Amino acid sequence: MSFLYFKTTNLNQLIMTTTTNIKPPAWFWMVSALGLGWNIKGAIAYLGQAYMPIATLEQMSQEER
């Protein structure tokens, strides 16, 4: 059993020492921020429509509701 323990420990040390730091390009962060903003804008628009007060709905025509 001790052989397996040492083998696992050596494998974990090997994995931990061979990691690399890869930084995503700047365009990735710009596209991600744009997508996140778009999703937040859509969520706010949905919530604004879903929880619209009754008084505001009464002022709208039937087609707008």
N, C-alpha and C positions, 0 to 999 in steps of 0.2 A: 504494500500500500504506500509506503514512503516513496517509492520510485515514481508513482503517479503524481504525488504531491509536488515533488521537485520538477517533474516535467511540466506540470501546469504552471508552476511559479515561473519557470524560465520562459514559457510561452507568453505569459502575461507581461513579463519584463520586455520581451522582444516587441510585442505589440505596442507597448507604451513608448518605447524609444524610437519607433519608426513612424510616428505621426508627422504630418506636414501641415503647414498653415497656408491654405489657399484662400486668397481674398477675392470675393466676387468683383467684377468690373463696375465702374461708376454707372454705366447705363442700366445695369441690373437694379441698382438702388433707386434710380430715377423712375424706371418703369414700375417698380414695386410701390413706391410712394404715390405715383399717379393712380395705380390700381386700388390702393388702399383708400385714397381720397374719393375715388369714384364710388366705391362700395359704401363708404360712410355717408356720402351724399345721397345715395339711393336708399339707405336705411332711414335717414332723416326724412326724406320725402315720403316713404311708406308710412312711417309713424305719424307724420303730420296729417296724412290723408286718413289713416285708420282711426285716429283719435280726434278727428275734427269735431268741434262742438256742434250741438244740434242747431243753435242759432245761426251758425254759418251755413249749415246744410239747408236750412229753410230759405235763405236768401238766394240760393242757387236755383237755376232752372232744372227741370227734370233730366235734360240731356247731360248737364254738368255733374249730376250726382252719380 
